Every structure is written in C-alpha cells, then in structure tokens.
Amino acid sequence: MNKILGIIILSLLLSGNAYAGVNEPGSGPIASIIDVKSNYSENLAQVKKKNKHLIYYLSINNDGGWAGWSLYVKKIDEKSHEKAYKKCVKNAAKYTQEDCFIFAIDDKIVWNLDGPAKPKESESAESKAKREKQAQLDKRPGRFFEDQPDASDDYQIHFIYLLILDGKDSELDINGWIEKKVNKVNDKFLKFSAKNKKSNGIGQQFKLDMTKEGKLDVTFVRMNVSKKQLNVPDYPSKMIYHYLRQQGFNNPKKVYATFTGFKTKHGNSDGGEGFVPMMVIYTPAVKTSPDMDLIILHELFHSQGAAYGCGKRTYKGAHVKGSDILGVNTVTSSVDSRNDTYYKHDIEGCPDLAKSVFVTPTAKDSWDPYDVFCRKKRGNLTHPDLYTGSHRCKGGAK
C-alpha cells in the first residue's frame, strides 16, 4: 500500500516525470535554512555513529515550508538515490507539494544556496485539458473563485468551499448552506459568551469576511488533487494549508475557515482540524451530526490558538479537561456556565480569546494570534507557557 501511495504522490507532484530530482542537487535560497541545517546536522551525527553514508533530499516551497528525508545507507548508488528521493517526495506531499532535490551527501552540502531556484515541472497537456474542462463545469451563477473586495480592512474570518479534483460539487457556497451554518454558529458564540459570569450579559462574535453587498464572502477552490492522492498517511490539513497559501490565501489579517466536500481517509473519526491561522471542517463526516455547530466553533477557537498553555485546565495539546467546547473527546456548550482557561480567565500575561482581534466587540488591549504564535511577537503576553498543540501555524490540533 505504501509503495502504491508513493507512486501516486510522485505522479501528482512531478506530472509524470517520476525521477525529476533524482541525483540532482538543489538550487536557490532556503527560507528555513536554519531549521534545515539543524535537522541535517542531527542526522549527520547519527549516520557517523552507525558508520554509514548519508543522502539528504530536500523539498521547499515559496511559502517557506520544507520537507526533508535522510537515508542512511552502506553504499551510495543510483538505487539508494531513488529510494531517498521517493521517500522525500512522499513526505513533501504533506508539507510543500513540490519536487525534491539533493541537499547534502555525507558531510558535504551540495545545494547551491546562492543559485537560481529550480524551475517547476510544466503541466502535461492532458492534465491541463482536464483541469480546464473541470474549471468550466465549476462555473455557477453567484460563485466566486477569488476573495472578493472586503467591506472593511479589519481582521476577519474568510470562508472557503474546497473540493478535490474528482469531488462532487454540492454547491454549498452558492446554495446558502455555508452562510446559514456560519451565522448559526456565530449566534451560538454570542449566546455562550454573553452567559459567561464576567461578560455582564455582553456577548461576542467572530468578525466575518463580508462582501460589499452584505453577503458572507465564500470562495470556491478545487484542488488539483484526486481522492487517492489526498489520502496521505496523516490528516491532510498541512497539504490544504500549503495549497491555499500558494493560491494566494495568505492575508495575515484573515483566518481561512474551510469546508471541504470530502472526508479524510480516517472517515468519520475526525470532523475537523484547527490551528493558527486556519481551520478545516470535513463536511461529509459531520454534516448530519447534532454537534456540528459545536465542532465548527471548536475549530474556530483553535484558529485563535485556544486553549492556551497557561490556562488552568488546558491539557493534551490545546484542549480542556472536563466538558467544554474545547473538550478532547466530546464538545459541549458548557462554556456558557463555566470557563476559566481560555475565555475571560484573568490570568496575567496569558492569551484570552475574548481579547482576540478576530472577535467583536474588540478589547482595547486586543492581541493578534498570528503575531503571537507565528511571528512570535508576544507583546504584553508574558506568561512563560503560551504554546500548546494549536500553536504551530503549519501544524494542527484536532
């Protein structure tokens, strides 16, 4: 099964040229060079202990993402290069969706950091024809393929309806389903927050990306990825994250909230993922669930970095002990009766969801989750324990 998956991913990334980067040194600047060199050095130390050779392949993208693969071998030959390359490409499918090239052989870095970036593989004529045909079929009245001009330049949640290459179009972006669901979820947040003991009856809502006509702005995106190619061993949120950023969904003042038209390979075992600065709802897995609204709210809270490491009941990677919207195994609406870990907790120097720039009314001492958890600009959030499972920007908390 793993061998078949590797071949599928190779064809996805390289458009039929199965060995494009085999035995070929990389070229171009690497944004994450410090992390890459650190990982390479760790593997080099290990391979020397084992008295073997090291082949280190690397994949990078324009978003600063990277994925590498270190192969320890007794002999460096074409076969070992092919093996290292395939392993790297399989790993890159989750993190960069780009080709792999040699970074280093043993203790010699062969990647030309001062050279021009490697050109991307051109799309095959057959693949281009299929994509263009599907693009024509996807055109529907009222559908947007780009983020529309904003009604305001404030921080806001932008929504995406995401399909895979061979996915069925249920038109959730244009039949009103996503808009109704989002408004319902935001109303629940308003009621829950208003009932908090420290709210004095004043609730909050998320700031939503609206068109100038007053409608929820929902963008339609069809990934150039088939169902088989999507089912990487891990959850696909990292692939989705990088794909969307490559398509231009990278405004730091926006959280990108995505409703998919597909399940993960894990089926109904997980309805969503959330992390700074996005969330994903695997719609078919939870569309009929009575808890779907709370699951969406759960992931929206994760997109704000909650729950925070400095919270009183935070545990198991950004979740909350006990019954709560951010509970681990079940979500409940008990945030309206008791919460002292991520919402209006009064813990000095600890992030508070109620003061996020993405909620309204907005606090005077508001804070930006992207600044704190991605740019590491902590400001007045001085608590030593901020970071938990959802503070990875390119990772995720379920």
Secondary structure, DSSP 8 states (H G I E B T S, - for coil): -HHHHHHHHHHHHHTT-TTTTTT-B-BS--TTHHHHHHHHHHHHHHHHHTT-EEEEEEEE-TTS-EEEEEEEESS-SHHHHHHHHHHHHHHHHHHT-S--EEEEETTEE--BTTS---------HHHHHHHHHHHHHH--TT-BSS----S-SS-EEEEEEEE-TT-----TTTSSHHHHHHHHHHHHHHHHHHTSTTSTT---EE-B-B-TTSSB-EEEEE-S--HHHH--SS-THHHHHHHHHHTT---TTEEEEEEESS-BTTBTT--EEEETTEEEE-HHHHTT-TTHHHHHHHHHHHTTT-S-TTSTTEETTTEESSSBTTBSS-B-SGGGT---SSSS---TTS--GGGBTTEES--TT-B-HHHHHTS---TT---S----TT--SSS-B-
